[in-house]
Amino acid sequence: MITGRIGGASRPIAGALRLIEARTTHPTAVDVSAYVTAMEQHCPFLAPSIGRGMTGWTVYEIALASRRDAVEADLFRAGVQAAEWVRPLTNRPHGAFVCENVVLLGEAADAGHRELMAWPHWALKHLYGPVGVMFGKFVRDTDELDRFGQRIPPPPFSFLPVRAAVRARDPRFLADTPGLAAELAVASDDGRDVFEHIPDDWKAVRAWASSLPAPEKP
């Protein structure tokens, strides 16, 4: 069982995700070394982050026969937990290098990782972008392109990276959500409770996320 901060409180997560390895800078449940080395040329912040011990990994596995909505709920709460870890660190020395990674292993009964990560990622990036926290989404064995159009090594596992936003650079990654990009460009963490106006039930969170403007097509 894992816990997440929802609506300003710590509460249990239902159990669709099992904690395999608690936060660590040197995970053993997944091999990150080769992938991280390959990614350093695409992210100038990665090597200094790792060198300062500011890149953390928490590894979860989907419990047997878990349904999509339960996995989404737990993954969302795991993302919240990571974001709330990141927030107070961003204003400390070298805060730009802080990065937490939520790793997803295993299979759900009714959806693949791309589908399972879609709604939690969408909700999380809209909740935390305005306070300067950036969420990414990487699906195992999937090719992606970096900001220069170069191929990024496919990750050997799925994960949500959670890090301090780089306000001068990150809005370009949000071209399909210009409103969020504009908020991120001027983001400042004033310590607000991002759940102040949102119920703490996943169905309610997803309904709120569904009401947001759809991504604009290029």
Salt bridges, closest charged atoms under 4 A:
GLU61 OE1 - ARG18 NH2 2.21
GLU72 OE2 - ARG68 NE 3.15
GLU72 OE1 - ARG206 NH1 2.89
GLU84 OE2 - ARG5 NH1 3.21
GLU84 OE2 - ARG87 NH1 3.30
GLU100 OE2 - ARG23 NE 2.85
GLU107 OE2 - ARG140 NH2 2.38
ASP110 OD2 - ARG67 NH2 3.20
ASP143 OD1 - ARG151 NH2 3.06
ASP146 OD2 - HIS42 ND1 2.82
ASP170 OD2 - ARG163 NH1 2.78
ASP170 OD1 - ARG169 NE 3.75
ASP189 OD1 - ARG87 NH2 2.65
ASP190 OD1 - ARG192 NE 2.88
ASP193 OD1 - ARG5 NH1 3.92
GLU196 OE1 - HIS197 NE2 3.90
ASP200 OD2 - ARG11 NH1 3.27
